[in-house]
Amino acid sequence: MEKSPHKETEGGGGCKDRLERLSAAVHTGTEKLFEKVSTVVVNHPGVTIAICVVFAAAMAQGIWFYDEEVSSDKLFTPQDSQAFNDETWVIDRFGNDARTVFLQTLGTEGTNMLTKASLLYMQEMHEWFLSQSLIVDGEDVTYNVVCSRYSEGDGCKAPVSVLSFWQHNRTLLEADADPLATVNSVNWRDIEPSGPPLSYYIGSDAVYSGAALLVSTRATRIIYDLKNEKEEISGVGEDDPQSRYFEILVAEKSADRRSADRQAHSAETYILTEGEEAEAGIEAGQDDIASLFIGYFLMLFYASFVLSRGRVKYSHSILGLVSVVSIGLSTFSAYGLCWYIGIKFNTVVQVLVLVLLGVGIDDTFVIMDSWWDCSEIPTMKERMIAAMKHAGPAITITSVTDLIAFLAGSGTAFPALRDFCYYATIGITFDFVFQCTFVVAIAYFDSVRQESSRSDCLCCVPVDDETGVCVKKDGSWTEGEKGIQNRIVGTHMPRLVLGTLVGKVVVILISCLLFGLGIYGCTKVKMNFNQEWFIPDGDAIEDAMDVRDTYFNGQSLPANVYFSDINYPQEQDTMFDSLSVLRRNRWVVANSTSSWMEDFQQWVKKEHVADWDQSAGRIVPSQFYRLLRVFASTATGPRSAWQHIDNIRWSSNGSDSLVASRVGFLIVGDALANGENAVDCMDNLRAELSGSEFPWAFMFLFWESYKLMVPEITQNVAIAGSCVFVLVTIMIANVQLGLLVTLAIGCVDVCMLGFMPFIGVELNGVSVICIVLAVGLSVDYSVHIAGAFLQMKCEDGEGHSSRSQRAAYALWKMGPAVVNGGT
């Protein structure tokens, strides 16, 4: 048994003396607390186990309050960000954006999708799409039910594609002798006055002649808008159930007919939908749960192996199972309590099991190491109490530092990370409690089993004392004989690393090299987030995504400029000024802007000349709203007018005035290349459009998170590191070791962040969570080693502690537990 690592201090008022007295008081108080708790546990082990199980069962009833957040924008985007405020404004006035379905047709190698035969195949797929139906909640759902409309009572919004030249009408297409000539001779803006250019609907592989005429392309796509009337769906979150399940249906059915289409038409269809993508993500999450269970069983096997010994009497492999069960109780309790108090579950929280496994198993190893070290104590009760008195401060300091690390993370602006830190904080607390009660109670029963000379796993089977021991070479034996991993880490490693100057230099050089590579890698880190990462390999939707990425991705991203506080009749020029700025912006696709005001003015100049003020170059203000009512009427307005109905919002009080309007445009594909480009694009557009108007696109919700990524990491690590330094310094009464532990945590995070580019991982909300995890887990191991270092009492020839001996002792004492816990 080691003595307290804190030497007695007499008098003295220096900072060091006061720190040592404080540390000694904390350490002594912790030992006394664990002595009292373990006394109660070993005197009433059965009651302790029953209380733990009943408590966990009560907490698990929180399942009845289960709620899950599945929306990526509500998980990885700060909820008080400008993008969220802008989204609220947009939804209040324009509602949710329509859902978009991409029907992508891809020809086989060498096939031109602009030939008449290929266009007729597109037309066939369009007609097939419109004919699909399914039953949702007892209602027959067809395209006519789920299509998006400009207003209630209107027909479906027309789909847009190269088939728009023939109004998606088979008769008109069949009557055209040369469709490709039609595509090249008719102005696309006469067909689609607003919205993206024709290039948005054909593949990026399109070939043009010297006269800029289309020659061929292997890929085309039809874009449909579906309604998006969101409601809460169990296990899914907010979504439109009819549109969602219609999308999933057409995506799955199109995949079923690809082989036949390839044979008959030398082309095939890949439908990409929001519903199918979300469904694939949910299925991936379910697959992850299965993987977690596999990891659980692997950990169970490993823990049992580590706690086993060569003779069954002195083996404690059953405690590996007990520890994993204890972690299970902690997990259920943490989940249940969080659900009780309204903290939503999300996919990130699934990894809590792995965190608690790492922390909990490590605590079990520390407790059992202390138990083996107390082998000279004759009675099992006294031995268990002594073991917990010794192990208590070690697992307390690591648990508390873990709590501090995750509490620091709970202040983050990222909802997924914040909620995970809540779950982790509560989970680690429960794990600490169950390790000190549930595990200790069963460990005591197991020690009684050993005292009764019974087998480890088969506790009813007696064993012979002579065969139930570990035998040394000299013929003696000890139940606490170290296993192979203990000998490697505790004996051979110190001899190799600390035994010579060369070993120390090599370790320092390797550490500096890794740290240097980490710093270099930090300069190469790129920010990016892609929902495709949540789609498992081999999923059916992957093929549709590959077609999009190969032929359509990177071309453009739809966005809008929204106008709010503007006097439209008097400030018509304001919109044109904004349009001029927009069209000059390097992040905007050329000729992609679609302005209702421009089309409105052109219509007035042509149809209502008397109401056009030639000198001012605008519509007569007094006639503005009267004419706009006419222009916006689908019955009397031109084709360009009803396409703009969705872009203006009239006052709800019945007066002739607008409360909002918008202008559509496309953002260039380079903005999607990485997070840096995305932030530059968003900030640049906001800076140039900063009057009564503002730019917004759904992707801004994710781009907003890029802006806070580095500051959030820096803040969380700095807060956690500072708190850990203070706590560790108080607990071990050594400022130098406190700094060293904090430095080790910083090095771990630098290396973790810096090695991300080398393995192809980009910085985003998910990787930030992993970095916060690294702080919590690295604290455990650093503190264990530091604490063991201070416990070393051997002296050199001059009567002083040798640092090499103390470091060797730390590796021998805690190294195996740290390695086992880390594994």
SEDOSE-501638 format. One line per field, with one value per residue (C-alpha): residue in one letter; x, y, z; residue number from 1. Coordinates in pm, whole numbers, plus 50000, padded with zeros to 5 digits. Each point is the difference from the previous one (the first is absolute). Layout:
// SEDOSE-501638
resn (a:...)
X (X:...)
Y (Y:...)
Z (Z:...)
resi (NUM:...)
END
This chain:
// SEDOSE-501638
resn (m:e:k:s:p:h:k:e:t:e:g:g:g:g:c:k:d:r:l:e:r:l:s:a:a:v:h:t:g:t:e:k:l:f:e:k:v:s:t:v:v:v:n:h:p:g:v:t:i:a:i:c:v:v:f:a:a:a:m:a:q:g:i:w:f:y:d:e:e:v:s:s:d:k:l:f:t:p:q:d:s:q:a:f:n:d:e:t:w:v:i:d:r:f:g:n:d:a:r:t:v:f:l:q:t:l:g:t:e:g:t:n:m:l:t:k:a:s:l:l:y:m:q:e:m:h:e:w:f:l:s:q:s:l:i:v:d:g:e:d:v:t:y:n:v:v:c:s:r:y:s:e:g:d:g:c:k:a:p:v:s:v:l:s:f:w:q:h:n:r:t:l:l:e:a:d:a:d:p:l:a:t:v:n:s:v:n:w:r:d:i:e:p:s:g:p:p:l:s:y:y:i:g:s:d:a:v:y:s:g:a:a:l:l:v:s:t:r:a:t:r:i:i:y:d:l:k:n:e:k:e:e:i:s:g:v:g:e:d:d:p:q:s:r:y:f:e:i:l:v:a:e:k:s:a:d:r:r:s:a:d:r:q:a:h:s:a:e:t:y:i:l:t:e:g:e:e:a:e:a:g:i:e:a:g:q:d:d:i:a:s:l:f:i:g:y:f:l:m:l:f:y:a:s:f:v:l:s:r:g:r:v:k:y:s:h:s:i:l:g:l:v:s:v:v:s:i:g:l:s:t:f:s:a:y:g:l:c:w:y:i:g:i:k:f:n:t:v:v:q:v:l:v:l:v:l:l:g:v:g:i:d:d:t:f:v:i:m:d:s:w:w:d:c:s:e:i:p:t:m:k:e:r:m:i:a:a:m:k:h:a:g:p:a:i:t:i:t:s:v:t:d:l:i:a:f:l:a:g:s:g:t:a:f:p:a:l:r:d:f:c:y:y:a:t:i:g:i:t:f:d:f:v:f:q:c:t:f:v:v:a:i:a:y:f:d:s:v:r:q:e:s:s:r:s:d:c:l:c:c:v:p:v:d:d:e:t:g:v:c:v:k:k:d:g:s:w:t:e:g:e:k:g:i:q:n:r:i:v:g:t:h:m:p:r:l:v:l:g:t:l:v:g:k:v:v:v:i:l:i:s:c:l:l:f:g:l:g:i:y:g:c:t:k:v:k:m:n:f:n:q:e:w:f:i:p:d:g:d:a:i:e:d:a:m:d:v:r:d:t:y:f:n:g:q:s:l:p:a:n:v:y:f:s:d:i:n:y:p:q:e:q:d:t:m:f:d:s:l:s:v:l:r:r:n:r:w:v:v:a:n:s:t:s:s:w:m:e:d:f:q:q:w:v:k:k:e:h:v:a:d:w:d:q:s:a:g:r:i:v:p:s:q:f:y:r:l:l:r:v:f:a:s:t:a:t:g:p:r:s:a:w:q:h:i:d:n:i:r:w:s:s:n:g:s:d:s:l:v:a:s:r:v:g:f:l:i:v:g:d:a:l:a:n:g:e:n:a:v:d:c:m:d:n:l:r:a:e:l:s:g:s:e:f:p:w:a:f:m:f:l:f:w:e:s:y:k:l:m:v:p:e:i:t:q:n:v:a:i:a:g:s:c:v:f:v:l:v:t:i:m:i:a:n:v:q:l:g:l:l:v:t:l:a:i:g:c:v:d:v:c:m:l:g:f:m:p:f:i:g:v:e:l:n:g:v:s:v:i:c:i:v:l:a:v:g:l:s:v:d:y:s:v:h:i:a:g:a:f:l:q:m:k:c:e:d:g:e:g:h:s:s:r:s:q:r:a:a:y:a:l:w:k:m:g:p:a:v:v:n:g:g:t)
X (50000:50134:49980:49825:50194:49984:50278:49931:50052:50049:49926:50113:49786:50144:49775:50154:49937:49643:49942:50143:49782:49693:50088:50066:49667:49816:50184:49942:49635:49953:50162:49776:49692:50083:50083:49652:49820:50182:49935:49629:50022:50191:49778:49685:50106:49665:49805:50248:49958:49622:49992:50222:49784:49674:50140:50118:49661:49824:50223:49948:49628:50098:49956:49634:50118:50236:50042:50255:50142:50083:50020:50363:49950:49874:50292:50306:49901:49997:49635:50059:50193:49901:49910:49743:49854:49978:49838:49733:49923:49983:49773:49766:49945:50061:49954:50230:50180:49851:50164:50204:50010:50270:49913:50342:50031:50342:50084:50239:50352:49976:49626:49882:49701:49903:49894:49631:50003:50172:49767:49703:50147:50013:49636:49912:50165:49821:49665:50097:50085:49663:49818:50143:49781:49995:49786:50106:49783:49711:50019:50092:50305:50089:50217:49694:49963:50362:50096:50079:49754:50028:49684:49712:49781:50275:50139:50334:50312:50137:50317:50302:50244:50110:49653:49860:50063:49702:49811:50070:49747:50062:49793:50197:50330:49909:49890:50339:50216:50324:49982:50368:49946:49708:50217:50260:49761:49743:50103:49988:49873:49697:49930:50102:50017:50115:50213:50330:50145:49969:50348:49854:49793:50261:50322:50326:50144:49793:50180:49954:50088:50216:49685:49910:49727:49921:50121:49967:49986:49987:49783:49684:49762:49641:49935:49668:49880:49795:49807:50173:49732:50199:49862:50155:50068:50106:50365:50043:49939:49825:49917:49718:49890:49825:50288:50259:49850:49917:50367:50120:49758:50109:50370:49970:49784:50233:50288:49799:49960:50354:50119:49705:50037:50367:49921:49705:50110:50377:49919:49887:49841:50132:49758:50146:49759:50016:49786:50218:50316:49850:49880:50348:50143:49752:50080:50370:49934:49823:50296:50229:49802:50066:50371:49994:49866:50280:50249:49833:50057:50359:50064:49840:50234:50306:49919:49944:50331:50192:49846:50062:50298:50177:49817:49622:49992:50185:49845:49734:49886:49637:50064:50052:49636:49901:50181:49830:49662:50074:50075:49672:49817:50178:49905:49631:49993:50160:49770:49695:50081:50076:49667:49825:50134:49940:50346:49942:50183:50202:50231:50311:49880:50028:50375:49938:50014:50358:50102:49856:50161:50340:49956:49819:50226:50299:49852:49943:50362:50122:49780:50117:50365:49962:49825:50290:50246:49820:50056:50171:49678:49848:49622:49814:49790:50302:50182:49719:49967:50376:49999:49721:50168:50307:49827:49732:50206:50137:49661:49854:50250:49963:49620:49987:50243:49791:49691:50173:50116:49649:49836:50229:49882:49635:50046:50052:49774:49962:49681:50119:50323:49823:49742:50265:50199:49687:49954:50371:50008:49702:50124:50345:49840:49785:50294:50208:49721:49934:50371:50033:49689:49872:50343:50151:49709:50038:50379:49959:49781:50268:50270:49791:49979:50381:50033:49775:50231:49742:50036:49980:49711:49859:49977:49826:50293:50270:50367:50312:50216:50309:49865:49829:50316:50243:50345:50323:50329:50126:49701:49823:49668:49789:49643:50093:50265:49997:49886:50191:49870:50113:50348:50030:49879:50111:50338:50140:49888:50159:50322:50002:49889:50138:50293:50238:50050:49951:49653:49896:50137:49823:49667:50044:50092:49702:49770:50139:49967:49635:49927:50175:49800:49687:50078:50076:49679:49800:50097:49855:49667:49701:49645:49726:49673:49814:49684:50116:50245:49701:49900:50144:50208:49795:49670:49777:49999:50376:49961:49767:50244:50288:49810:49929:50360:50143:49769:49816:50176:50209:49801:49784:49799:49654:49969:49790:50033:49713:49861:49810:49972:49966:49744:49968:49813:50246:50319:49990:50362:50105:49934:50190:50297:50001:49973:50300:50204:49885:50090:50349:50070:50260:49800:49692:49951:49980:49648:49843:49806:49624:49828:49625:50050:50184:49735:49726:50148:50051:49637:49877:50207:49849:49640:49934:50209:49795:50098:50372:50188:50253:50196:50040:50047:49745:49637:49778:49996:49626:49929:50264:49793:49695:50214:50187:49668:49932:50351:49986:49668:50044:49685:50119:50374:50274:50193:50274:49741:49866:50353:50054:49689:50218:50242:49766:49796:49700:49903:49761:49778:49854:50171:50184:50355:50281:50159:50280:50141:50298:50230:50149:50357:50257:50319:50302:50109:50340:49821:49926:50363:50089:49903:50236:49840:49653:50065:50165:49701:49741:50183:50069:49635:49885:50249:49894:49627:49968:49720:49635:50084:50193:50115:49893:50028:49934:50371:50074:49882:50297:50243:49929:50153:50329:50044:49991:50189:50351:49892:49782:50282:50242:49753:49894:50352:50126:49721:50031:50379:49993:49748:50192:50324:49848:49838:50300:50234:49781:49964:50368:50150:50249:49984:50258:49807:49676:50157:50139:49658:49843:50278:49941:49632:50092:50247:49738:49755:50264:50106:49642:49909:50327:49984:49648:50120:50240:49714:49748:49782:49868:49902:49627:49749:50067:50379:49968:49814:50286:50248:49796:49993:50378:50023:49783:50174:50357:49944:49933:50327:50223:49868:50042:50366:50065:49841:50201:50318:49950:49938:50349:50195:50320:50313:50334:50334:49973:49663:49800:49733:50135:49787:50082:49899:49680:49917:50072:49779:49720:50015:50012:49720:49753:50136:49818:49669:50041:50088:49713:49757:50117:49968)
Y (50000:50342:50283:50321:50178:50320:50052:50154:50374:50196:50367:50209:50242:49969:49931:49657:49908:50123:49809:49681:50037:50056:49704:49779:50103:49919:49670:49900:50103:49797:49694:50027:50040:49689:49811:50077:49929:49673:49893:50040:49820:49694:49970:50013:49883:49846:50308:50219:49798:50007:50376:50058:49783:50155:50351:49929:49847:50310:50231:49788:50080:50328:49808:50108:50359:49909:50265:50005:50283:49885:50328:50065:50377:49979:49782:50163:50367:50257:50076:50370:50050:50249:49716:49864:50346:50051:49658:50089:50321:49812:49722:50251:50174:49738:49671:49701:49968:49741:49658:49928:49670:49943:49745:49943:49811:49863:49846:49712:50075:50183:50072:50353:50088:50283:49768:49957:49640:50097:50296:49768:49776:50306:50068:49639:50032:50329:49836:49704:50237:50173:49665:49870:49970:49851:49999:50225:50003:49854:50261:49932:50217:50088:50265:50222:49982:50074:50247:50358:50270:50376:50036:49784:49906:50049:49718:49836:50199:49886:49787:50146:49823:49998:49855:50343:50087:49770:50071:49643:49891:49679:50107:50323:49818:49725:50264:50172:49869:50134:50053:50097:50280:50121:50008:50210:50234:50088:50246:49821:50319:49991:49657:50067:50376:49954:49748:49832:49990:49695:49879:49926:49718:49827:49826:50182:49775:50183:50052:50324:50086:50294:50205:49927:49761:49692:49679:49729:49910:49669:50123:50203:50057:50100:50201:49971:50207:49821:50150:50028:50015:49883:49811:49785:49641:49744:49902:50247:50346:50279:49907:49982:49633:49990:50156:49801:49659:50090:50092:49675:49804:50153:49973:49630:49919:50182:49790:49682:50082:50115:49673:49978:50367:49950:49717:50170:50364:50004:50227:49974:50220:50097:50189:50205:50116:50161:49724:49718:50173:50051:49639:49875:50208:49854:49645:50077:50110:49672:49811:50200:49884:49640:50081:50149:49673:49813:50240:49941:49626:50046:50222:49739:49734:50222:50112:49641:49900:50277:49913:49628:49819:49673:49816:50011:50058:50329:50103:50274:49990:50011:50358:50093:49914:50179:50317:49998:49944:50291:50217:49884:50111:50335:50039:49921:50229:50287:49960:49972:50304:50212:49899:50078:50356:50050:49970:49854:49695:50025:49782:50145:49891:49637:50014:50067:49623:49996:50289:49833:49671:50168:50185:49721:49712:50213:50058:49626:49927:50259:49853:49645:50104:50150:49687:49783:50239:49941:49623:50000:50102:49680:50058:50075:50279:50189:49935:50143:50303:50061:49957:50257:50237:49984:50000:50254:50318:49879:49927:50312:50238:49844:49999:50360:50117:49816:50176:50337:49933:49913:50276:50243:49854:50048:50374:49958:50159:49671:49825:49644:50051:50184:49724:49730:50173:50003:49629:49932:50204:49817:49665:50035:50097:49687:49788:50127:49920:49651:49915:50091:49808:49739:49883:50007:49800:49724:50017:49931:49696:49889:50037:49782:49748:50007:49962:49694:49848:49999:50045:50341:49968:49679:50132:49686:49780:49961:49996:49867:50263:49845:50039:50329:50208:50174:49842:50200:49858:49975:49791:50271:50142:50312:50054:50346:49884:50241:49883:50039:50350:50105:49864:50175:50342:49980:49828:49995:50346:50184:49806:50085:50365:50112:49769:50192:50353:49876:49871:50333:50196:49775:50044:50378:50013:49786:50215:50320:49851:49907:50340:50174:49797:50091:50371:49972:49806:50267:50245:49761:49932:50070:50058:49807:49824:49765:49812:49720:49897:49870:49770:49647:49850:49784:50178:50026:50381:50005:49939:50297:50215:49887:50113:50335:50046:49898:50188:50268:50078:50315:50181:50219:50037:50167:50305:50314:50362:50101:50353:50113:50364:50164:50235:49815:50268:50274:49795:49798:50094:49838:49654:50080:50125:49672:49806:50188:49914:49640:49960:50137:49772:49733:49737:50037:49798:50229:50058:49801:50279:49991:50329:50046:50379:49990:49784:50214:50322:49846:49890:50347:50169:49767:49962:50322:50271:50275:49883:50010:50313:50035:50282:49821:49660:49832:49903:50284:49944:50059:49722:49758:49766:50005:49886:49749:49837:49958:49881:49741:49859:49660:50065:50315:50023:49875:49678:50187:50142:49683:49875:50298:49948:49815:50292:50267:50010:50229:50159:49783:50297:50014:50323:50041:49971:49749:49883:49804:49889:49807:49967:49666:49933:49720:49980:49864:49645:50108:50110:49635:49891:50056:50190:50289:50074:49961:50255:50241:49972:50050:50292:50166:49983:50129:50289:50113:49952:50162:50252:49905:49677:49689:49682:49659:49638:49687:49912:50323:49811:49765:50261:50204:49724:50030:50354:49884:49674:50117:50247:49731:49745:50253:50115:49651:49863:50311:49991:49627:50019:50285:49826:49672:50178:50155:49677:49778:50246:50000:49622:49913:50316:50045:50293:49853:49676:50196:50193:49680:49832:50307:50007:49633:50071:50287:49782:49729:50251:50162:49662:49884:50315:50004:49639:50041:50123:49704:49751:50196:50130:50356:50236:50013:49957:49629:50026:50281:49755:49753:50268:50074:49626:49995:50258:49789:49670:50131:50160:49655:49847:50301:50045:49630:50007:50332:49876:49679:50199:50186:49681:49861:49981:49826:50205:50027:49982:50354:49948:50179:49867:49915:50138:49704:49759:50194:50002:49626:49944:50203:49779:49685:50115:50164:49929:49666:50146:50299:49780:49764:50287:50168:49676)
Z (50000:49905:50246:49916:49726:50198:50249:50338:50016:50314:50025:49710:49813:49652:49703:49956:50364:49987:49676:50152:50309:49784:49782:50304:50150:49678:49962:50362:49984:49682:50158:50307:49782:49799:50317:50136:49672:49937:50360:49945:49664:50123:50307:49785:49652:49905:50099:49811:49681:50031:50055:49695:49775:50121:49961:49645:49916:50134:49798:49688:50017:49841:49672:50018:49955:49715:49733:49722:49792:49648:49808:49909:50006:50360:50103:49846:49965:50282:50070:50057:49678:49732:49763:50245:50061:49625:49957:50256:49809:49670:50131:50167:49666:49733:50183:49962:49670:49771:50003:49691:49813:49739:49731:49843:49672:49909:49665:49963:49876:49666:50025:49922:50219:49761:49718:49937:50125:50324:50053:49951:50271:50227:49912:50082:50342:50060:49927:50217:50286:49976:50007:50329:50309:50350:50313:50290:50312:49803:49722:49639:49933:49641:49841:49969:50381:50092:49728:50100:49894:49978:50206:50114:49705:49742:49791:50075:49936:49669:50017:49826:49767:49639:49934:50085:49634:49929:50324:50111:49740:49806:49699:49954:50037:49754:49749:50012:49716:50148:50381:50028:49746:50211:50310:49818:49819:50267:50273:50337:50165:49774:50146:50362:50057:50358:50183:49914:49647:49775:50106:50345:49852:49784:50095:50054:49726:49736:49668:49807:49641:49900:49967:50364:49895:50205:49840:50261:50367:50179:50288:50043:50285:50070:50315:50182:50295:50268:50288:50335:50270:50298:50296:50271:49888:50260:49957:49717:50140:49814:49644:49746:50021:49662:49806:50195:49929:49639:49949:50154:49779:49667:50093:50082:49694:49761:50132:49928:49631:49919:49853:49761:49903:49927:49761:49829:49988:50062:50294:50360:50264:50342:50221:50282:50268:50341:50150:49869:50124:50346:50012:49913:50284:50249:49884:50038:50358:50068:49854:50228:50301:49895:49970:50349:50138:49825:50158:50334:49976:49885:50300:50224:49866:50033:50356:50107:49842:50180:50338:49961:50150:49936:50280:50019:50374:49969:49669:49993:49638:50114:50112:49635:49943:50320:49892:49660:50168:50232:49698:49849:50314:49978:49634:50057:50303:49809:49701:50223:50213:49692:49848:50327:49995:49628:49843:49654:49872:49678:49795:50164:50345:49888:50059:50371:50046:49871:50225:50309:49902:49988:50328:50188:49902:50094:50347:50043:49909:50252:50276:49929:49981:50346:50120:49884:50166:50332:49991:50342:50178:50138:49997:49679:50151:50127:49676:49786:50227:49982:49622:49958:50245:49779:49658:50092:49960:49665:49843:50163:49846:49655:50019:50119:49732:49739:50132:49978:49645:49883:50203:49821:49671:50099:49956:49626:49741:49811:50119:49925:50196:50282:50048:49974:50276:50218:49945:50060:50321:50143:49870:50156:50331:49999:49889:50290:50246:49861:49990:50367:50104:49755:49881:50350:50142:49742:50027:50371:49923:49756:50265:50235:49716:49979:50376:49978:49735:49722:49625:49836:49752:50152:50353:50128:49897:50269:49896:50166:50168:49846:49645:50057:50019:49771:50036:49971:49879:50357:50097:50198:49888:50021:49895:49875:49757:49706:49656:49675:49930:50348:49940:49663:50119:50361:49966:49647:49892:50297:49947:49629:50026:50337:50048:49773:49876:49644:50085:50149:49705:49751:50181:50011:49631:49900:50211:49847:49652:50058:50150:49710:49748:50196:49981:49628:49944:50182:49726:49740:50167:49778:50115:49828:50077:49771:50088:49771:50273:50194:49714:50040:49720:49767:50063:49692:50015:49947:49627:49965:50198:49780:49689:50161:50114:49662:49766:50199:50327:50027:49735:50222:50318:49998:50227:50038:50098:50229:50025:50309:50106:49663:49847:49671:49797:50101:50021:49682:49935:50328:49861:49681:50201:50190:49675:49860:50310:49980:49635:50057:50295:49928:50189:49779:49681:49697:49863:50284:50171:49971:50092:50013:49998:49668:49837:50154:49862:49658:49999:50101:49730:49745:50120:50199:49840:50157:50347:49923:50111:49722:50161:50334:49836:50224:50039:50116:50381:50036:49751:50124:50216:49769:49710:50214:50089:49631:49924:50277:49879:49838:49799:49823:50060:49764:50055:50190:50239:50156:50045:50229:50213:50250:50020:50141:50320:50040:50328:50201:50093:49650:49898:49672:50131:50013:50324:49834:49669:49871:49703:49907:49892:49990:50206:49812:50075:50137:50317:50071:49967:50366:50311:49938:49662:50149:50277:49755:49766:50276:50163:49665:49894:50339:49991:49654:50065:50339:49962:50026:49822:50097:49821:50126:49896:50201:49992:50192:50309:49965:49876:50310:50211:49809:50129:50362:49958:50091:50272:50158:50003:50146:50265:50111:50017:50182:50259:50053:50019:50252:50224:49981:50088:50312:50113:49932:50170:50311:50004:49954:50154:49721:49762:49763:49959:49965:49713:49852:50005:49838:49742:49923:49938:49769:49810:49955:49851:49778:49866:49959:49806:49810:49884:49861:49657:49973:50032:49794:50284:49979:50278:50071:50281:50027:50020:50255:50223:49965:50106:50311:50070:49973:50277:50230:49935:49995:50341:50147:49895:50063:50353:50084:49899:50175:50323:49995:49939:50327:50196:49940:50326:49899:50047:49829:50174:50131:50159:49736:49764:49658:49718:49777:50276:50062:49628:49982:50301:49839:49691:50212:50227:49762:49652:49952:50123:49768:49702:50074:50048:49679:49809)
resi (1:2:3:4:5:6:7:8:9:10:11:12:13:14:15:16:17:18:19:20:21:22:23:24:25:26:27:28:29:30:31:32:33:34:35:36:37:38:39:40:41:42:43:44:45:46:47:48:49:50:51:52:53:54:55:56:57:58:59:60:61:62:63:64:65:66:67:68:69:70:71:72:73:74:75:76:77:78:79:80:81:82:83:84:85:86:87:88:89:90:91:92:93:94:95:96:97:98:99:100:101:102:103:104:105:106:107:108:109:110:111:112:113:114:115:116:117:118:119:120:121:122:123:124:125:126:127:128:129:130:131:132:133:134:135:136:137:138:139:140:141:142:143:144:145:146:147:148:149:150:151:152:153:154:155:156:157:158:159:160:161:162:163:164:165:166:167:168:169:170:171:172:173:174:175:176:177:178:179:180:181:182:183:184:185:186:187:188:189:190:191:192:193:194:195:196:197:198:199:200:201:202:203:204:205:206:207:208:209:210:211:212:213:214:215:216:217:218:219:220:221:222:223:224:225:226:227:228:229:230:231:232:233:234:235:236:237:238:239:240:241:242:243:244:245:246:247:248:249:250:251:252:253:254:255:256:257:258:259:260:261:262:263:264:265:266:267:268:269:270:271:272:273:274:275:276:277:278:279:280:281:282:283:284:285:286:287:288:289:290:291:292:293:294:295:296:297:298:299:300:301:302:303:304:305:306:307:308:309:310:311:312:313:314:315:316:317:318:319:320:321:322:323:324:325:326:327:328:329:330:331:332:333:334:335:336:337:338:339:340:341:342:343:344:345:346:347:348:349:350:351:352:353:354:355:356:357:358:359:360:361:362:363:364:365:366:367:368:369:370:371:372:373:374:375:376:377:378:379:380:381:382:383:384:385:386:387:388:389:390:391:392:393:394:395:396:397:398:399:400:401:402:403:404:405:406:407:408:409:410:411:412:413:414:415:416:417:418:419:420:421:422:423:424:425:426:427:428:429:430:431:432:433:434:435:436:437:438:439:440:441:442:443:444:445:446:447:448:449:450:451:452:453:454:455:456:457:458:459:460:461:462:463:464:465:466:467:468:469:470:471:472:473:474:475:476:477:478:479:480:481:482:483:484:485:486:487:488:489:490:491:492:493:494:495:496:497:498:499:500:501:502:503:504:505:506:507:508:509:510:511:512:513:514:515:516:517:518:519:520:521:522:523:524:525:526:527:528:529:530:531:532:533:534:535:536:537:538:539:540:541:542:543:544:545:546:547:548:549:550:551:552:553:554:555:556:557:558:559:560:561:562:563:564:565:566:567:568:569:570:571:572:573:574:575:576:577:578:579:580:581:582:583:584:585:586:587:588:589:590:591:592:593:594:595:596:597:598:599:600:601:602:603:604:605:606:607:608:609:610:611:612:613:614:615:616:617:618:619:620:621:622:623:624:625:626:627:628:629:630:631:632:633:634:635:636:637:638:639:640:641:642:643:644:645:646:647:648:649:650:651:652:653:654:655:656:657:658:659:660:661:662:663:664:665:666:667:668:669:670:671:672:673:674:675:676:677:678:679:680:681:682:683:684:685:686:687:688:689:690:691:692:693:694:695:696:697:698:699:700:701:702:703:704:705:706:707:708:709:710:711:712:713:714:715:716:717:718:719:720:721:722:723:724:725:726:727:728:729:730:731:732:733:734:735:736:737:738:739:740:741:742:743:744:745:746:747:748:749:750:751:752:753:754:755:756:757:758:759:760:761:762:763:764:765:766:767:768:769:770:771:772:773:774:775:776:777:778:779:780:781:782:783:784:785:786:787:788:789:790:791:792:793:794:795:796:797:798:799:800:801:802:803:804:805:806:807:808:809:810:811:812:813:814:815:816:817:818:819:820:821:822:823)
END
